[in-house]
Amino acid sequence: MAVSTAVAVVGAAESDLGATGKSILHLQAQAVTRALADAGLCLADVDGLATAGASRFSAAQVAEYLGIEPAWTDSTFAGGSAFEMYVARAAQAIGAGQCSTVLISHGSDQRSARSRSLAGAAETHTPQAQFETPYGPLFPLSHYAMAAQRYLHVHGARREHLAEIAVAAREWALRNPAAFRYGAGPLTVDEVLAAPMVSSPLTAADCCLVTDGGGAIVLTSLERARDLRPDPVVVLGYGESTTNAGMAAPDDLLRPGSIGSGRRAFAMAGLGPGDVDVAEVYDSFTITVLMTLEGLGFCGPGEAAGFVGGGRIRPGGAFPLNTNGGGLSYCHPGMYGLLLLVEAVRQLRGECGDRQVPGAEVALAHGTGGVFSTHATVLLGVDR
Amino acid sequence: MTIPADEITAPWWEATRRGSLLLQRCGACRRAQHYPRALCAACGSTDLTWTESAGRGVVDSFTVVHRSPFPEPQAPYVVARVRLAEGPVLLTNLVGAAPDDWRCDEPVRLTWRPVGDGRRLPVFEKE
């Protein structure tokens, strides 16, 4: 099954990133106005809005702030993968004629507001509040740490293999002036291993940044996109999978939902892992990337530790991965999923300067939310 | 911190006072489940009865928490997934050994930690 009505991304932008001192809605407004300017469109053209994290009624909140009354909204709350899910919903809404121009946006002030806690958010009515929280797991870190521990045990991998993900991300960040760690210099495997242990086997250097940040993308029909200034970036396929809310629920920690989301996205696009020129894979933690690469079929179970070695995922390597520096070294606002899409779009347009992947025609963006809970894969391509 | 309970889970929590770890057993598919629910998550049946776990299992995975925002337990402590012999996986703590002295797949047995109001939390120690 192919995407029924061809839909394209026609605008993409970041807000200010890092430690901004700006509010959530200010960052949203920055990202939105920049993405619309990139597309050559204005707010009056927007009749669809998808966003999360602004408030309980996120779409209403952001729509009011922007001064628009959209005919279609989505505020599906799925953590980091929500924005990849919005691409799917937006393509369907445009295809069904419910709206014509969709804005997908996010903004987070979590570093300036010091709103991030190792405990996560408390929801006392959930089963996890009764049967998991009393044991003191860090949320979401301890779940990924247990997945990593099991991964190392079953596959005979070492912490050095996890560390390579952070080291490669830093190499890419050194080529991205917008990255939080742009001027920080290279990171070594030994430095990752020697960083303070937080939830074993993951150290602070295995964990993504905590920064402010935001972004926005604009989608419309491919037909209309061809009349706009930027080169259209076509939505080739998408797929998702939602697997669990708590840490005890998955029967097998090493079978993530990316197996299902990737299979569905590739089937829709009529492509396979070998067709991907550049991959933007949510790196909340180093283990997230190893397991997602396996889930998406870039390598077999237990093979990611070897796959990422030998410089393959670093600049100049055969498998360009997380080319903006990722959540580990570029930016990680409350939910990073939108910035995966922004980088994928820019790579396909050839706008990435020192970090540009030459001739990139197919890009993959994969979001992961919660405790390996929600998974969404989007395949994007140049207009042929 | 008072651990919440609800109308479905209250019998499970009451049983912890007498040192009994309950599971739900489905009358239709015979699967055991944890945590207690209003239906069987394997087949959808609402024919559920309580059964007592023998308290034996293996460590599926674990993590040593070195930096914690919680008042209890005191870091470093071990958070783990334990797979009971009856099938279900529980989130729990591993106790009675040094935090760095645990391995995946090692056998463990049930013990209890009081939570201050007469109820107790099932935790696990080395077999």
Interface residues (C-beta under 8 A of the other chain):
Chain A: S117 L118 A119 T124 H125 P127 A129 Q130 F131 E132 P134 Y135 G136 P137 L138 S142 A145 M146 A147 Q149 R150 H153 V154 P196 M197 V198 S199 S200 P201 L202 G246 M247 A248 A249 P250 D251 L253
Chain B: M1 I3 P4 A5 D6 T9 W13 H34 Y35 R37 D60 S61 F62 T63 V64 V65 H66 R67 S68 P69 F70 E72 P73 Y77 V79 A80 R81 P88 V89 L90 L91 T92 N93 R103 C104 D105 V115 L121 V123
